[in-house]
Amino acid sequence: MMGVLTDTLTSTALVPLNRTIEVLKPTLTANPNHPDEFTRSWANATVIATVRGSLQPASTRALERTGRVGKVGVHELITRATTITPLGRVRIGTQHYTVLDVRAYDTHSQVTIEEVST
């Protein structure tokens, strides 16, 4: 089922939320040489939340803000206010993305993401 992000004042439809986004959490692997140290691994990441969103090409402002001007594979994700955090990862379909920047507003979040090559 597709949701729609709407303007709270006018109830006008703004963005169709037509993608399922899985917010990922890395697994921690203990370092055998140093007992109190752990390493993050995204290989077997677990899904901590699922939200609906819209995937769009990144705006010029988002590219400049993240230092990715001229780079391919950078997108902007529009979702309802959510728990996506910078330096985290999300999965859309089978593609993993690293979160570069999150702008949270009362009604929605704008997330700048970059494709992760496997």
N, C-alpha and C positions, 0 to 999 in steps of 0.2 A: 504494500500500500504506500502510495506516494504522499508525503506531507508537503505543505507549502508554508514558507516563512511569510508572515503577514505584517503589515504596518499596524502597530497597536492603536494608533489614533484613528486611522481611516479604515482599518480592516481590509486594505488593499493588498492583493497578492504581490509579493516582491520577488521571491526566488523559489522555484520548485525544488524540494528536497528529494531528489530522485536517485540517490546513491546510498548504499549502506556502508558506513565507515566503522571499522573495528579499531578501538583504542587498545594498543598493546602495552604489555608490561614485560620487561626482560627477565630472564632467569638469572640468578646469581650463582656463580661457580666458585667454590672455595679454592684458594691458591694452596697447593700442598706444601710449598716451601715457606709460606708465611701464614700461620694459622688464623690471623685476624683480618686477612685481606681477601676480597672477593672481586670477581670480574663479571661485568655485565655481558650477557650473551643474548642476541636477538634470534638465534637459530630456533629455539623452542619457546618463543614468546607466548604468553597467555593473553587472552582477550579479557580486558577488565570492564569494557563498556562497548555498547553498540549504539550508534546514533545515525540519524538520517542527515544527508547533506547534499550540497551541489558542488561539483568540481568544475572550476573555470580556469582559463589561462590567467596567470599572475599579472596583476596590474604593474605599470611602470613604477609606481610608488613602492609597491611591495618588493619588486626586484631591487630597487635602489636601497631600501631599508635593510635588506638582507645581504647586500653585496653580490647579487647573482645576475647583474645586468648582462645580457647576451648569452645566458646559459639556457640550455634546453632541458626540459624535464621539471621545471619549476611551475607549480600550480597554486591556485588559491582555492581554499575550501571554505564554503559558507555553511555553518551549522547553527542549530539552536545553542544557547549557552551550555557549555559542556566541560568535561574534565581533561580536555586535551592540553598538554603542557609543552613548552619549548624543549627541544632536545629529546623528546619522546618519539614514538613511532606510531603510525596508523597503517591499516591495511584496507585497500579498496579493491575488491575482487581478489586477485592473486598478487597484485603489486603492492610492495611495501614502500612507504614514504617516511622520510625523517621530517620532523616538525622544526621549521626554522624560526617561526615567529607566530605569536598568538595575540590577536587584538580582541578583547572581550568587551561586549556591550551589554546593555540590559536585555535586549531582545535576541541577540545572536553573537556568534564568534566568527571572526575572519582569521583563517589559519593559512599561513604560507608554508607549503610543503614541497619537498624535492624527492624525486624518484631515487630509490636505492637500488643499485645494480647488485645482482646476486652472483 
